[in-house]
Each structure stands twice: as structure tokens, then as C-alpha cells.
């Protein structure tokens, strides 16, 4: 199984690199779920303001 993980960090205060930990979590989840296919995942870290904008635009949810 091959895992292609794309991480994009848009949060200025979040400088730590946890990619290896994320990959271990994904591998364990695949093991538990009996998934053996190749995976492609994209993860974007955003702050509260940006997630609010995304929710408002795509989900039509505005909770501020």
C-alpha cells in the first residue's frame, strides 16, 4: 500500500511538522479497517477565521 499525503499549513503559529505521526495514524487506521489500497489524502490546516469562511461558502453555515 502506498500513501500519498499532501499537507498544507495555512496557520502562521503552527510550525511543528507532524507528518510522520500523521502517516503512522493513517497506517494504523488502514490496518484496523482492513484497507490495502493505495491512498491519496490532502490535509489543510486553517485558523478559525478561514474555516468560518469555508463553512459559510461551501456549507452555507454562518455561526459567528
N, C-alpha and C positions, 0 to 999 in steps of 0.2 A: 504494500500500500504506500502510495506517495501522497504527502500532504503539502499543498502549496498554500502558504499562509501569507497574506498581504496585510500588513499593519500600517495604519496611517494615524498619527497622533497630532490632533489639532489643539491640544491643551498645552499652553505655554508652561505651566507649573509642573507638568508631569513629564519628567525627563528620564525616569528609570526605564530600562529595557528588560521586559519580562518575556520576550519571545520564546525562549527555551522553556519557560514554565508553562506558557500557553500551549506549546506543542505537546508537552507531557500530559496536560489536561485533556487535550483533544485525542491523543493516542489512547488514553485510559477510557474516555467516553466511547470511542470506537470499539475498544475491546469489550466493554460492558454491553454494548448494543450489537455486538457481533457484525460490525461493519468492516468489510475488507476492500472496498472500492477505493480508488484514488479520490482525494478530496481537494477542493479549491475553496478557500474561505477568505473573506475580506472583513476586516475589523477596523472601524474608525472610532477613535476616542475624541469626544467633543465635550465642551463645557455645558453648563445648564442653559445658557442663552442660546447656544446653537441647537441643542436638542429641542428646545421650545420652538425655534424657527422651523425645524424639520417636522415636528409633530403638527404644527399649525398648517404647514404647506401640504404635506402628504397625507396626514391622517385627519385633518380638519378638527384638531383638538387644540384649544387655546385655554390653558389653565392659569395664566398669570393675571 
